[in-house]
């Protein structure tokens, strides 16, 4: 078991799951510990605490002194609670079973993400399964961000998150110097039975809402993002020996005389990967995918490693990066900087002119980067055929395009959605919006990284020997055995129901999809994405297509990557910014040396941690982009823009501005000129008397009504409704009492 101690909520779930699967047996803590591979004194002590807590809460019974068994009960389940914006909730307790709906009045004292015990209510007729919260087993978090409202005798904090359905009561002695209306970080103290609101104390005052520094620091606190590394971690990082030694070079394959370069964004500081290329005497092209050898410096179970496990990923907000590793490693020691020798872990391929692989090799290397390219510089070389290392770049581009075509034939789905970026001034104020789009330079790097990731996953998962490159899954039956451990990046097949919904919607715009086996579906999706290019419905159909796909996760259980069309896939190419890549490097090194690294249970725990942190990072990044979009539009209230209807719900219409992709809402009650009703089946609103419709994908002219910097919301109305009558304003956060 890892020395990275598991959070207690995971242990709750694991013990319950183990006992449920062994419901006819009793276990003492030593037997449980042995079965669950718990072998440290601290984790055994934690296990005893969990067993006593489960007994107290009625999940297990103590059949005899020190011997525990699951309590038979079909009326209660445990799971994670997920609130809607209307204060109702769903509890997810099994991947294969139906979620339980919890009405707003039956959520008790649960908060978003808590592990809860739920009493299942008797099902009536054909209604969905319902329940009520009986008890909160473990809080997901106890610190929250919100706006404080101060009265003479007390204060309330209104949480920023729309999934927090209550305000927090704060005594005046606990406001920590906060002023009315400021944004603060609070700590939940208690929520006594029978009380309408939980009690909290103010931990930190961020400042006035709507200011850049306030809002960005609040986003970081809301998602638990650290502002800096602890001093002890920085000290440990600076102590790491960083010199390149002859002894270490002698253990590695030397690529220093082979043409090698990096291709990254113009403002990148950490360079994970480099490409080398040379023509061999046998007529093949040797392409090396060289990845920063982070694990040479980052040792398992060190304080630095534990911090990396906790962070699990670098987070990219609009104005800053919160790195997984300290700067001395991420930007200097490990980063493949130009004109410097660096230790790398490489996947090296011999390809013919048709990009067919004839030989592959994995191992530790040393490189010297001859040049640092930006994507824009490489794109210029590809388009003009002129520039530094033009021959090497043109060959790599040709090979990449052939690898890409082969992927597409085998069912890889190509999403090409533009990414919103901001140009900021020194104070963090948005000066403009631009879009990051995928061009050939980006795809060149992507195709070789995908190749390395796929081949490493096959090597680990299939149990291949030596330099075997056979693509046939003859060893696939071994892929989940303890001998062939791998951390996979999986993306499951979308459900038939989701595909039927997407097909039905696309048909309304005249696009036909073929639904059958997964290859047909993938080909049909690619055709759909190609056909909607530059059409008014493009953004909306792309969004619905993405939403129809399951989320990709990390796991030791291989299920393939549907979106890429790969039977085996992992993440090997970004260990500076992703912890799963670190794990894959360690697994690959151990395999090459004929050793074993870690065990399946430990790896699965780390996979779960990494998947959760990845989702958190994505949410934080979206929140920062949304804030900047609202801030960018805040001086444009009253102005009109061309937009496309991007969403239709029972409470209103979402529209996305064409020129900057900022999205806002037209509330149902604000749609004037007729009595409009919601036509859910056709994703539109229809006027009762006029028959006028507002449907998904329609081009419209909107006026910006307000920009709420606190809620990160834009409110629009249709220009034909407003007729220029708006008065510009930036909304303040409204008081929410009695929720």
Phi, psi and omega per residue, in radians:
X1 nan 2.505 -3.073
X2 -1.108 2.584 2.998
X3 -1.319 -0.169 3.001
X4 -1.346 1.722 -3.004
X5 -1.060 2.358 -3.107
X6 -1.307 2.468 2.972
X7 -1.048 2.551 -3.019
X8 -1.104 -0.522 -3.131
X9 -1.094 -0.617 3.085
X10 -1.152 -0.699 -3.119
X11 -1.147 -0.692 3.042
X12 -0.911 -0.915 -3.064
X13 -1.143 -0.705 -3.095
X14 -1.199 -0.729 3.127
X15 -1.129 -0.802 3.114
X16 -1.038 -0.788 -3.130
X17 -1.091 -0.738 -3.136
X18 -1.109 -0.804 -3.110
X19 -1.174 -0.614 3.110
X20 -1.124 -0.620 -3.136
X21 -1.428 -0.114 3.075
X22 -2.279 0.847 -2.931
X23 -1.189 -0.252 -3.127
X24 -1.632 -0.017 -3.043
X25 -2.024 2.770 3.019
X26 -1.966 2.641 -3.104
X27 -2.435 2.478 2.911
X28 -1.606 3.039 -3.007
X29 -1.154 -0.524 3.131
X30 -1.200 -0.722 3.117
X31 -1.159 -0.734 3.089
X32 -1.079 -0.796 -3.132
X33 -1.041 -0.740 3.131
X34 -1.147 -0.762 -3.125
X35 -1.138 -0.575 -3.103
X36 -1.702 0.156 3.114
X37 1.019 0.714 3.029
X38 -1.686 2.048 -3.046
X39 -2.304 0.059 3.080
X40 -1.702 2.638 -3.123
X41 -1.062 -0.694 -3.090
X42 -1.151 -0.673 -3.140
X43 -1.315 -0.538 3.045
X44 -1.123 -0.733 3.100
X45 -1.086 -0.689 3.110
X46 -1.140 -0.670 3.123
X47 -1.094 -0.724 3.112
X48 -1.084 -0.745 3.113
X49 -1.061 -0.754 -3.119
X50 -1.130 -0.744 3.128
X51 -1.082 -0.741 3.118
X52 -1.146 -0.688 3.127
X53 -1.156 -0.725 3.116
X54 -1.131 -0.622 3.086
X55 -1.170 -0.778 -3.131
X56 -1.084 -0.633 -3.093
X57 -1.504 -0.034 3.026
X58 1.539 0.235 3.126
X59 -1.494 -0.584 3.134
X60 -2.218 2.799 3.065
X61 -2.120 2.632 3.097
X62 -1.695 1.674 -3.046
X63 -1.080 -0.690 3.024
X64 -2.597 2.997 -3.019
X65 -0.899 2.018 3.067
X66 1.361 0.092 -3.119
X67 -2.014 2.114 -2.994
X68 -1.983 2.592 3.108
X69 -2.527 2.596 3.117
X70 -1.112 2.424 3.111
X71 -1.456 2.169 -3.105
X72 -1.219 2.075 3.109
X73 -2.789 2.138 3.133
X74 -1.717 0.037 -3.095
X75 -1.656 -0.310 -3.083
X76 -2.058 2.503 3.009
X77 -2.383 2.849 3.043
X78 -2.043 2.607 3.121
X79 -3.078 3.136 -3.130
X80 -1.675 2.319 -3.082
X81 -1.613 2.369 -3.122
X82 -2.224 1.963 -3.052
X83 -1.484 2.621 2.962
X84 -1.627 2.976 3.137
X85 -1.229 -0.223 3.114
X86 -1.661 0.209 3.053
X87 1.383 -0.070 2.948
X88 -1.358 3.086 -3.080
X89 -2.676 2.920 2.981
X90 -2.210 2.537 3.070
X91 -2.000 2.165 3.125
X92 -1.705 2.071 -3.107
X93 -2.214 -0.095 3.114
X94 -2.774 2.468 3.132
X95 -1.179 -0.433 -3.024
X96 -1.845 -0.203 -3.076
X97 -1.869 2.829 -3.090
X98 -1.149 2.379 3.059
X99 -1.145 2.671 -3.130
X100 -1.777 2.219 3.109
X101 -1.441 2.318 3.111
X102 -2.035 1.945 3.095
X103 -1.026 2.690 -3.054
X104 -0.965 -0.623 -3.090
X105 -1.429 -0.007 -3.084
X106 -2.108 0.413 3.126
X107 -1.603 -0.078 3.101
X108 0.947 -2.234 -3.097
X109 -1.835 0.401 -3.125
X110 -1.329 2.577 3.045
X111 -2.170 2.874 -3.049
X112 -0.871 2.238 3.052
X113 1.469 -0.032 -3.123
X114 -1.175 2.626 2.980
X115 -1.490 2.091 -2.994
X116 -2.216 2.728 2.992
X117 -1.751 2.218 -3.020
X118 -2.114 2.304 3.014
X119 -1.558 2.158 -3.118
X120 -1.475 2.129 -3.130
X121 -1.374 2.613 3.100
X122 -1.012 2.321 -3.120
X123 -1.343 2.353 -3.128
X124 -1.944 2.066 3.118
X125 1.061 -2.380 -3.118
X126 -1.675 0.277 -3.093
X127 -1.181 2.771 3.109
X128 -1.200 2.815 -3.118
X129 -1.182 2.251 -3.133
X130 -2.126 2.767 3.104
X131 -2.697 3.137 3.026
X132 -2.409 2.561 -3.123
X133 -1.235 2.151 3.089
X134 -1.605 -0.580 -3.058
X135 -2.890 2.508 2.983
X136 -1.554 2.066 -3.121
X137 -1.430 -0.858 -3.137
X138 -2.510 2.335 3.053
X139 -1.264 2.402 3.045
X140 -1.210 -0.729 3.104
X141 -2.736 2.796 -3.128
X142 -2.176 0.007 3.110
X143 -2.012 2.347 -3.052
X144 -2.428 2.708 3.124
X145 -1.881 2.430 3.107
X146 -2.933 -3.059 3.139
X147 -1.861 2.309 -3.074
X148 -1.618 2.365 3.054
X149 -2.050 2.024 -3.005
X150 -1.834 2.231 3.028
X151 -1.897 2.965 -3.122
X152 -1.003 -0.610 -3.037
X153 -1.953 -0.157 -3.119
X154 -2.850 3.077 3.094
X155 -2.472 2.756 3.030
X156 -2.213 2.566 3.008
X157 -1.994 2.171 3.132
X158 -1.684 1.996 -3.041
X159 -1.144 2.539 3.082
X160 -1.186 -0.682 -3.043
X161 -1.196 2.272 3.110
X162 -1.255 -0.140 3.120
X163 -1.632 0.006 3.016
X164 -1.771 1.955 -2.905
X165 -1.644 0.037 -3.139
X166 -2.250 2.728 2.991
X167 -1.600 2.708 -3.089
X168 -1.808 2.203 3.115
X169 -1.364 2.314 3.131
X170 -2.276 2.200 3.066
X171 -1.216 2.615 -3.110
X172 -1.078 -0.435 3.109
X173 -1.308 -0.181 -3.069
X174 -1.994 0.292 -3.083
X175 -1.498 -0.137 2.991
X176 0.980 0.680 3.071
X177 1.407 0.111 -3.132
X178 -1.194 2.586 3.074
X179 -1.858 2.694 -3.091
X180 -0.935 2.272 3.085
X181 1.555 -0.066 -3.131
X182 -1.413 2.764 3.093
X183 -1.563 2.346 -3.028
X184 -2.400 2.872 2.973
X185 -1.907 2.256 -3.104
X186 -2.090 2.780 3.053
X187 -2.069 2.219 3.109
X188 -1.199 2.117 3.117
X189 -1.582 -0.904 -3.118
X190 -2.867 2.818 3.009
X191 -2.417 1.625 -3.054
X192 -1.242 2.561 3.105
X193 -0.991 2.315 3.100
X194 1.576 -0.232 3.138
X195 -1.540 2.468 -3.073
X196 -1.276 -0.543 -3.056
X197 -2.211 2.525 3.011
X198 -1.285 2.736 3.124
X199 -1.792 2.429 -3.097
X200 -2.464 2.904 3.028
X201 -2.143 2.617 3.117
X202 -1.445 2.150 3.115
X203 -1.605 -0.607 -3.013
X204 -2.687 2.502 3.081
X205 -1.874 2.113 -3.114
X206 -1.493 -0.594 -3.094
X207 2.281 -2.818 -3.062
X208 -1.426 2.373 3.139
X209 -1.011 2.584 3.071
X210 1.590 -0.211 3.104
X211 -1.531 2.509 -3.043
X212 -0.952 -0.937 -3.083
X213 -1.066 -0.747 3.126
X214 -1.036 -0.915 -3.030
X215 -1.195 -0.687 -3.137
X216 -1.207 -0.721 3.079
X217 -1.140 -0.604 3.121
X218 -1.192 -0.693 3.094
X219 -1.073 -0.757 3.130
X220 -1.071 -0.760 -3.139
X221 -1.185 -0.691 -3.132
X222 -1.033 -0.658 -3.095
X223 -1.762 0.183 3.064
X224 1.200 0.525 -3.121
X225 -1.521 2.235 -3.106
X226 -1.315 2.534 3.125
X227 -1.443 -0.414 -3.121
X228 -2.736 2.934 3.045
X229 -1.477 2.532 3.035
X230 -1.000 2.609 -3.104
X231 -0.980 -0.676 -3.109
X232 -1.112 -0.620 3.134
X233 -1.234 -0.779 3.094
X234 -1.046 -0.713 -3.135
X235 -1.116 -0.777 3.127
X236 -1.089 -0.708 -3.141
X237 -1.110 -0.703 -3.104
X238 -1.268 -0.346 3.137
X239 -1.428 -0.255 -3.072
X240 -1.113 2.246 3.069
X241 -1.102 2.230 -3.015
X242 -2.064 -0.063 -3.084
X243 -1.264 2.594 3.051
X244 -1.472 2.140 -3.053
X245 -1.976 2.627 3.111
X246 -1.101 -0.630 3.133
X247 -1.072 -0.767 3.135
X248 -1.231 -0.665 3.123
X249 -1.034 -0.660 -3.102
X250 -1.117 -0.323 -3.129
X251 -1.617 -0.004 -2.996
X252 -2.142 2.762 3.026
X253 -1.412 2.290 -2.981
X254 -1.660 2.031 3.107
X255 -1.946 0.247 -2.997
X256 -1.138 -0.400 -3.130
X257 -1.710 0.044 3.119
X258 -1.663 2.365 -3.141
X259 -0.961 2.129 -3.040
X260 -2.462 2.425 3.088
X261 -2.677 2.856 3.090
X262 -1.900 2.657 3.060
X263 -2.341 2.022 -3.028
X264 -2.559 3.007 2.998
X265 -0.997 2.646 -3.052
X266 -1.070 -0.476 -3.083
X267 -1.800 0.231 -3.115
X268 -1.198 2.590 3.087
X269 -2.106 -0.417 3.100
X270 -1.932 2.150 -3.096
X271 -1.939 1.784 -3.113
X272 -1.283 -0.648 -2.884
X273 -2.326 2.639 3.057
X274 -2.429 2.730 3.077
X275 -2.043 2.421 2.980
X276 -2.105 2.683 3.105
X277 -2.614 2.415 3.024
X278 -2.687 2.671 3.083
X279 -1.571 2.248 -3.110
X280 -1.635 2.836 3.135
X281 -1.096 -0.450 -3.140
X282 -1.404 0.038 3.093
X283 1.611 -0.127 -3.136
X284 -1.535 2.755 2.989
X285 -1.578 2.221 3.050
X286 -1.720 2.001 3.123
X287 -1.946 2.138 3.100
X288 -1.802 2.224 3.016
X289 -1.774 1.827 -2.996
X290 -1.826 2.145 -3.044
X291 -2.027 2.417 3.141
X292 -0.862 2.246 -3.102
X293 -1.478 1.227 -3.105
X294 -1.069 -0.660 -3.050
X295 -1.240 -0.211 3.008
X296 -1.141 -0.520 -3.091
X297 -1.832 -0.580 -3.056
X298 -1.630 1.787 -3.043
X299 -1.588 2.446 -3.118
X300 -0.964 2.379 3.008
X301 1.240 0.106 3.009
X302 -1.261 2.904 3.102
X303 -1.047 -0.663 3.121
X304 -1.115 -0.707 3.125
X305 -1.173 -0.721 3.124
X306 -1.103 -0.647 3.085
X307 -1.150 -0.682 3.108
X308 -1.151 -0.675 3.064
X309 -1.055 -0.792 -3.117
X310 -1.070 -0.765 -3.128
X311 -1.358 -0.799 3.042
X312 1.199 -0.377 -3.117
X313 -2.775 2.660 2.927
X314 -1.385 2.579 -3.108
X315 -2.067 2.288 -3.042
X316 -1.953 1.643 3.044
X317 -1.467 2.984 -3.023
X318 -1.104 -0.471 -3.039
X319 -2.087 0.059 -3.076
X320 -2.885 2.878 3.031
X321 -2.062 2.308 2.998
X322 -1.789 1.747 -2.968
X323 -1.342 2.721 3.057
X324 -1.328 -0.569 -3.107
X325 -2.069 2.622 3.097
X326 -0.998 2.694 -3.025
X327 -1.009 -0.619 -3.114
X328 -1.035 -0.534 3.076
X329 -1.559 -0.897 -2.986
X330 -1.185 -0.643 -3.060
X331 -1.815 -0.217 -3.044
X332 -2.213 -1.281 -2.984
X333 -1.079 -0.850 -3.087
X334 -1.521 -0.461 -3.049
X335 -1.132 2.315 -3.074
X336 -1.433 1.238 -3.058
X337 -1.313 2.631 -3.097
X338 -1.122 2.534 3.060
X339 1.076 0.546 3.060
X340 -2.324 2.488 3.037
X341 -1.368 2.388 -3.109
X342 -2.447 2.537 2.989
X343 -1.348 2.369 3.139
X344 -2.399 2.850 2.997
X345 -2.036 2.169 -2.888
X346 -2.168 2.643 2.942
X347 -2.061 2.050 -3.007
X348 -2.055 2.264 -3.040
X349 -2.180 2.459 2.964
X350 -1.795 2.085 -3.075
X351 -2.131 2.546 3.008
X352 -1.505 -3.068 -3.076
X353 -1.155 -0.282 3.100
X354 -1.704 0.205 3.114
X355 1.152 0.425 3.026
X356 -1.473 2.357 -3.070
X357 -1.506 2.248 3.131
X358 -1.935 -0.245 -3.104
X359 -2.860 2.534 3.064
X360 -2.440 2.697 -3.125
X361 -2.578 2.416 3.062
X362 -2.136 2.447 3.075
X363 2.972 3.061 3.127
X364 -1.353 2.459 -3.054
X365 -2.465 3.024 2.935
X366 -2.289 2.387 -3.108
X367 -2.250 2.907 2.977
X368 -2.302 2.010 -3.108
X369 -1.369 2.075 -3.109
X370 -1.362 -0.434 -3.042
X371 -2.766 2.587 3.062
X372 -1.964 1.882 -3.137
X373 -1.681 2.571 2.861
X374 -1.623 2.822 3.089
X375 -1.014 -0.688 -3.090
X376 -1.111 -0.695 3.136
X377 -1.136 -0.742 3.129
X378 -1.176 -0.670 3.121
X379 -1.074 -0.674 3.101
X380 -1.104 -0.729 3.102
X381 -1.080 -0.789 -3.122
X382 -1.089 -0.707 -3.074
X383 -1.353 -0.544 -3.060
X384 -1.867 -0.356 -3.069
X385 1.301 0.232 -3.122
X386 -2.216 2.617 3.085
X387 2.312 3.091 3.137
X388 -1.034 2.397 3.093
X389 0.900 0.689 -3.062
X390 -1.099 -0.666 -3.112
X391 -1.122 -0.797 -3.135
X392 -1.108 -0.745 -3.119
X393 -1.156 -0.727 -3.128
X394 -1.151 -0.651 3.096
X395 -1.152 -0.814 3.131
X396 -1.063 -0.704 3.128
X397 -1.108 -0.732 3.120
X398 -1.098 -0.805 3.123
X399 -1.110 -0.723 -3.135
X400 -1.080 -0.707 -3.127
X401 -1.151 -0.569 3.101
X402 -1.299 -0.649 3.036
X403 -1.087 -0.690 -3.116
X404 -1.162 -0.771 3.133
X405 -1.087 -0.678 3.114
X406 -1.140 -0.704 3.087
X407 -1.051 -0.772 -3.090
X408 -1.127 -0.701 3.102
X409 -1.069 -0.535 -3.079
X410 -1.630 0.119 2.988
X411 1.873 0.220 3.100
X412 -1.260 2.374 -3.123
X413 -1.691 2.327 -3.054
X414 -1.908 1.820 3.017
X415 -1.622 2.406 -3.081
X416 -2.344 0.803 -3.062
X417 -1.408 2.353 3.135
X418 -1.206 2.478 3.133
X419 -1.794 2.274 -3.093
X420 -1.382 2.257 3.087
X421 -2.254 2.746 -3.114
X422 -2.128 2.495 2.934
X423 -1.634 2.088 -3.053
X424 -1.955 2.614 3.008
X425 -1.490 -3.057 -3.067
X426 -1.127 -0.401 3.133
X427 -1.598 -0.005 -3.141
X428 1.546 0.128 3.138
X429 -1.383 2.393 -3.113
X430 -1.292 2.141 3.117
X431 -1.661 -0.433 -3.118
X432 -2.990 2.895 3.132
X433 -2.033 2.400 2.997
X434 -2.418 2.918 -3.043
X435 -2.060 2.283 3.077
X436 -1.581 1.959 -3.122
X437 -1.980 2.708 -3.127
X438 -1.446 2.039 3.029
X439 -1.973 -3.102 -3.058
X440 -1.026 -0.606 -3.138
X441 -1.096 -0.749 3.103
X442 -1.138 -0.750 -3.077
X443 -1.199 -0.552 3.088
X444 -0.994 -0.923 3.122
X445 -1.095 -0.786 -3.100
X446 -1.011 -0.754 -3.072
X447 -1.147 -0.668 3.125
X448 -1.325 -0.545 3.051
X449 -1.189 -0.719 3.089
X450 -1.075 -0.696 3.121
X451 -1.064 -0.834 3.140
X452 -1.094 -0.779 -3.134
X453 -1.062 -0.761 -3.111
X454 -1.160 -0.788 -3.073
X455 -1.229 -0.609 3.055
X456 -1.128 -0.739 3.125
X457 -1.095 -0.721 3.107
X458 -1.118 -0.761 -3.121
X459 -1.059 -0.763 3.140
X460 -1.323 -0.762 -3.000
X461 -1.391 -0.573 -3.135
X462 -1.504 -0.206 -3.080
X463 1.219 0.667 -3.111
X464 -1.172 2.658 -3.128
X465 -1.783 2.409 3.010
X466 0.904 -2.067 -3.054
X467 -1.928 0.505 3.124
X468 -1.075 2.260 3.129
X469 -2.122 0.223 -3.111
X470 -1.001 2.156 -3.131
X471 -1.354 -0.249 -3.086
X472 -1.259 2.392 -3.032
X473 -1.387 0.899 -3.079
X474 -1.222 -0.370 3.127
X475 -1.819 0.173 -2.989
X476 -1.057 -0.480 -3.107
X477 -1.173 -0.250 -3.128
X478 -1.643 -0.053 -2.870
X479 -1.078 -0.426 -3.136
X480 -1.855 0.171 -3.137
X481 -1.295 2.823 -3.122
X482 -1.133 -0.375 -3.133
X483 -1.382 -0.380 -3.061
X484 -2.077 0.858 -3.107
X485 -1.166 2.413 3.056
X486 -2.633 2.579 2.960
X487 -1.630 1.910 -3.098
X488 -1.625 2.660 2.910
X489 -1.836 1.869 -3.053
X490 -1.923 2.664 3.094
X491 -2.491 1.857 -2.984
X492 -1.278 2.879 3.108
X493 -1.195 2.337 3.099
X494 -1.119 2.634 -3.105
X495 -1.227 2.683 3.087
X496 -1.024 -0.657 -3.122
X497 -1.093 -0.786 3.137
X498 -1.108 -0.718 -3.138
X499 -1.183 -0.631 3.082
X500 -1.108 -0.716 3.124
X501 -1.109 -0.800 3.135
X502 -1.105 -0.759 3.136
X503 -1.081 -0.746 3.134
X504 -1.121 -0.679 3.134
X505 -1.219 -0.779 3.137
X506 -1.049 -0.605 -3.119
X507 -1.085 -0.519 3.133
X508 -1.131 -0.366 3.113
X509 -1.808 0.148 3.083
X510 1.567 0.215 3.134
X511 -1.770 2.279 -3.139
X512 -1.823 2.338 3.104
X513 -1.991 2.535 3.061
X514 -1.739 2.105 3.135
X515 -1.929 2.211 3.141
X516 -2.955 -2.109 3.073
X517 -1.299 2.963 -2.985
X518 -1.157 -0.516 3.098
X519 -1.171 -0.713 3.122
X520 -1.128 -0.724 -3.140
X521 -1.121 -0.782 -3.139
X522 -1.063 -0.793 3.127
X523 -1.088 -0.671 -3.132
X524 -1.188 -0.679 3.100
X525 -1.130 -0.782 3.118
X526 -1.031 -0.744 3.118
X527 -1.114 -0.721 3.114
X528 -1.063 -0.821 -3.118
X529 -1.126 -0.585 3.090
X530 -1.237 -0.748 -3.062
X531 -1.209 -0.492 -3.102
X532 -1.513 -0.062 -3.102
X533 -0.935 2.222 3.091
X534 1.165 0.225 3.042
X535 -1.636 2.817 -3.101
X536 -1.091 -0.489 -3.101
X537 -1.580 0.072 -3.041
X538 -0.967 -0.981 -3.063
X539 -1.030 -0.707 -3.081
X540 -1.244 -0.709 3.116
X541 -1.216 -0.667 3.064
X542 -1.045 -0.761 -3.137
X543 -1.109 -0.800 3.132
X544 -1.122 -0.601 3.110
X545 -1.148 -0.789 3.106
X546 -1.061 -0.754 -3.106
X547 -1.182 -0.377 -3.141
X548 -1.385 -0.190 -3.101
X549 -1.598 2.507 3.002
X550 -1.150 2.781 3.098
X551 -1.352 2.449 3.059
X552 -1.319 2.486 -3.138
X553 -2.426 2.958 3.011
X554 -1.737 2.436 3.125
X555 -2.868 2.816 3.033
X556 -1.536 -0.092 -3.099
X557 -1.769 1.908 -3.039
X558 -1.288 2.278 3.033
X559 -2.281 0.156 -3.130
X560 1.366 2.977 3.106
X561 -2.077 1.730 -3.051
X562 -1.069 -0.785 -3.073
X563 -1.039 -0.614 3.135
X564 -1.621 -0.250 -3.116
X565 1.323 0.459 -3.111
X566 -1.851 2.407 3.060
X567 -1.309 -0.586 3.111
X568 -2.229 2.315 3.122
X569 -2.701 2.504 3.093
X570 -2.544 -3.100 3.020
X571 -2.042 1.978 -3.080
X572 -2.106 -0.308 -2.821
X573 -1.711 0.002 -3.112
X574 -2.412 1.023 -3.096
X575 -1.250 -0.255 3.080
X576 -1.210 -0.544 -3.015
X577 -2.109 -0.050 3.129
X578 -2.381 2.233 -3.112
X579 -1.238 -0.618 3.092
X580 -0.968 -0.591 3.099
X581 -1.135 -0.626 3.065
X582 -1.063 -0.796 3.127
X583 -1.065 -0.732 -3.131
X584 -1.139 -0.676 3.078
X585 -1.059 -0.750 -3.132
X586 -1.171 -0.710 3.114
X587 -1.126 -0.730 -3.123
X588 -1.178 -0.747 3.117
X589 -1.073 -0.763 3.128
X590 -1.087 -0.745 -3.139
X591 -1.099 -0.761 -3.135
X592 -1.107 -0.499 -3.140
X593 -1.644 0.050 -3.133
X594 1.248 0.459 -3.117
X595 -1.977 3.108 3.089
X596 -2.058 2.305 3.049
X597 -1.991 2.165 3.027
X598 1.143 -2.960 3.098
X599 -2.465 2.944 -2.998
X600 -1.104 -0.720 -3.105
X601 -1.119 -0.777 3.127
X602 -1.100 -0.786 -3.130
X603 -1.104 -0.677 -3.134
X604 -1.145 -0.682 3.073
X605 -1.072 -0.781 -3.135
X606 -1.194 -0.562 3.052
X607 -1.110 -0.774 -3.138
X608 -1.110 -0.765 3.100
X609 -1.054 -0.769 -3.121
X610 -1.158 -0.713 3.126
X611 -1.113 -0.729 -3.134
X612 -1.168 -0.731 3.126
X613 -1.176 -0.590 3.089
X614 -1.105 -0.759 3.106
X615 -1.117 -0.729 3.104
X616 -1.050 -0.783 -3.128
X617 -1.071 -0.747 3.128
X618 -1.093 -0.722 3.114
X619 -1.122 -0.736 3.141
X620 -1.141 -0.732 3.127
X621 -1.104 -0.744 3.106
X622 -1.099 -0.704 3.139
X623 -1.089 -0.699 -3.126
X624 -1.216 -0.663 3.101
X625 -1.159 -0.764 -3.138
X626 -1.068 -0.726 3.123
X627 -1.068 -0.785 -3.113
X628 -1.173 -0.592 3.081
X629 -1.100 -0.782 3.133
X630 -1.149 -0.732 3.122
X631 -1.097 -0.722 3.134
X632 -1.083 -0.593 -3.096
X633 -1.566 -0.097 -2.993
X634 -1.145 -0.419 3.095
X635 -1.714 0.247 -3.118
X636 -2.042 0.281 3.099
X637 -1.090 2.307 -3.105
X638 1.675 -0.223 3.140
X639 -1.502 2.685 -3.128
X640 -1.804 2.544 -3.132
X641 -2.484 2.640 2.954
X642 -1.316 2.407 -3.098
X643 -2.545 2.938 3.060
X644 -2.183 2.361 3.109
X645 -1.188 2.044 -3.016
X646 -1.859 -0.169 3.127
X647 -2.840 2.513 3.100
X648 -2.317 2.100 -3.122
X649 -2.266 3.022 -3.124
X650 -1.192 -0.319 -3.132
X651 -1.788 -0.045 3.079
X652 2.778 -2.981 -3.058
X653 -2.066 2.334 3.035
X654 -1.727 2.436 3.094
X655 -2.320 2.465 3.136
X656 -1.954 2.181 3.128
X657 -1.171 2.290 -3.032
X658 -1.102 -0.791 -2.967
X659 -1.320 -0.369 -3.098
X660 -2.385 0.028 3.094
X661 1.049 0.408 3.019
X662 -1.388 2.293 -3.057
X663 -1.915 2.421 3.089
X664 -2.436 3.087 -3.078
X665 -2.078 2.468 2.930
X666 -1.861 1.926 -3.084
X667 -1.204 2.578 -3.075
X668 -0.938 -0.747 -3.085
X669 -1.208 -0.276 -3.118
X670 -1.614 -0.075 3.131
X671 -1.419 1.818 -3.024
X672 -1.676 3.073 3.049
X673 1.657 -0.169 3.135
X674 -3.060 3.042 3.005
X675 -1.672 1.872 -3.048
X676 -1.672 2.404 3.069
X677 -2.075 2.679 -3.054
X678 -1.491 2.076 3.093
X679 -1.776 1.554 -3.019
X680 -1.095 -0.662 -3.059
X681 -1.122 -0.552 -3.090
X682 -1.941 0.232 3.060
X683 0.899 0.985 -3.103
X684 -2.773 2.913 2.954
X685 -1.946 2.461 -3.089
X686 -2.206 2.304 3.088
X687 -1.288 2.250 -3.071
X688 -1.088 -0.712 -3.055
X689 -1.701 -0.703 -3.052
X690 -1.559 -0.376 -3.070
X691 1.325 0.069 3.133
X692 -1.111 2.455 -3.116
X693 -2.140 2.596 2.944
X694 -2.158 1.870 -3.051
X695 -2.100 2.795 3.119
X696 -0.940 2.242 3.129
X697 1.600 -0.159 3.137
X698 -1.171 2.466 3.004
X699 -1.440 2.294 -3.099
X700 -2.429 2.889 3.028
X701 -1.930 2.142 -3.110
X702 -2.058 2.809 2.997
X703 -2.082 2.389 3.114
X704 -1.329 2.047 -3.106
X705 -1.510 -0.812 -3.121
X706 -2.761 2.754 3.091
X707 -2.234 1.852 -3.093
X708 -1.644 1.758 -3.071
X709 -1.188 -0.487 -3.108
X710 -1.317 -0.833 3.132
X711 -1.415 -0.161 -3.082
X712 1.029 0.831 -3.083
X713 -2.257 2.457 2.983
X714 -1.892 2.382 3.078
X715 -1.998 2.249 -3.118
X716 -2.041 2.973 2.841
X717 -2.553 2.867 3.137
X718 -1.317 2.404 -3.075
X719 -1.022 -0.675 -3.111
X720 -1.117 -0.421 3.129
X721 -1.420 -0.743 -3.004
X722 -1.352 -0.675 3.128
X723 0.923 0.707 3.036
X724 1.231 0.364 -3.047
X725 -1.615 0.076 -3.029
X726 -1.384 2.582 2.974
X727 -1.868 2.153 -3.102
X728 -1.022 2.444 3.090
X729 -2.826 2.682 2.973
X730 -1.998 2.063 -2.996
X731 -1.186 2.495 2.920
X732 -1.492 2.822 3.106
X733 -1.239 2.215 -3.110
X734 -1.452 2.599 -3.131
X735 -1.232 2.313 -3.133
X736 -2.098 1.693 -3.138
X737 -2.003 2.680 3.074
X738 1.208 0.433 3.132
X739 -1.388 nan nan
